[in-house]
Amino acid sequence: MISSLIPEDEVLQKVLENNKRAGLPEHDVAANQGQLLALFVRMTQARRILEIGTLGAYSSIWMARALPPDGKLITLEADPTHADVARQNIRLAGLNDRIELIEGPALNSLENFGDVPPFDLIFIDADKPNNPGYLEWALHYSRPGTVIIGDNVVRDGEVINGQSDDERVLGVRRFIEMTGDNQRLTATALQTVGVKGWDGFTLAIVNG
C-alpha cells in the first residue's frame, strides 16, 4: 500500500543507508510517517519548525522539503556521531540553507535559545525520560496555532502498564498527562502499526 502512495526516493534511501552504515539505531520514522510529517507542515503552512531529536536527519529532510523556500527547520541532537551523520545527510539532500543542526543536550540548547520567534510546528522525538521537559520548552516557544507532535508514545502498549518502571515509559506517561492537563493545549493520540511495530504519536495544537 505504501509503495502505491509514496514514490521511491533515491536521496531518502541513501540517507537510510548512510545511517545504517554508520551504526545509528534504526529509530527513523517510517516513510509513511515521514510523509505524514510533511503533510502536517503543508497543512499548517509552517515556516518555522523545531525538531527535538535529529538522529540521522531522515525526518528532518521530510519536513524541510515541505517548507517554503524561506522556511527554517532547527533540529537538536545530543550525540556527536549522530550529528555528524545528520550533517552529511543534510548536505546530500541539498538542504543546508533550510536546516540548522544544533549539537548538544536538547534541554541545554532549548534553555539557551534566547529570544527567538515562535515555531509553527514542533516535533518531539528524542530521549523519552526528558519528554516532560521538552513539552515545557515546546510551549515556551509556541504561539496560538502551533502544532506539537510527540512520537513513540505507545511503546508496544507499555505506556498503560502500571507496573512498568522503564524510565522511557514513565517519561512518556508524564508527557501525556501534562499534555492532557494543560489548558493551553487541545490534543489527541493515535496508535500506529506498521514496519516499526506497534506505537503511536500525540498531536496537539496550542489554543488561542
Phi, psi and omega in degrees: 000315183297321180295336178282335184262329186238112181297153175296144183230113185296322181293313180295324176295320178295322177301313179296322177295318178298318180297317180293318181297326181278356178081019177290146177298146183277065181253009178299151173296156174287164182301320180292329176287323175298318177296322178297317177300317179297321177295320177300318179300314182290319182294325180273353184054042182294144174240338179230124182237139171245126176244124178256103185109102186268319192053244180257013175077017178297309179291328177302315182293318177305312183288318183296325178298332182274353179285156171292166184305329181262013180284165182218135174240125174253126182236140186246130181220128183276327188274123182298322179294315178300318182296319179297314179296318180300317179300318178298318181291324178295319176296317179303321182279354180070036187240024179300329182280348186246339182244128173247119180260126177249120183267137178135167178306131188298320181298323177293316180299317180296321180294331185261008178301322184077212185271092179243154177297153179294157178266152179271330180216136180231127181245117182256113184209060183232207182295123190292328178301333181267007181305319178301318178294322178296322179295319179300316180289326177300317178294324179299323183259024181253174173219166173304126183102347177297136177261131180240123181246129176246121185266161174059052184258356180261317173055056179058030178085356184295339183297336178258009177275101183295346181268353184290134173247016177293124183298329179292317179295316180297321178295318178294318181298317179294321177302315180294317178299316180296321178298314181291329183276343186278120183290346178282348187243142164245126192218162171214176176219145180232139174269148178230144174228127182185209184296340179264009178089205184260114180207208180171182182212156172261149179227121183225153175234140178281125184288156178281000000 
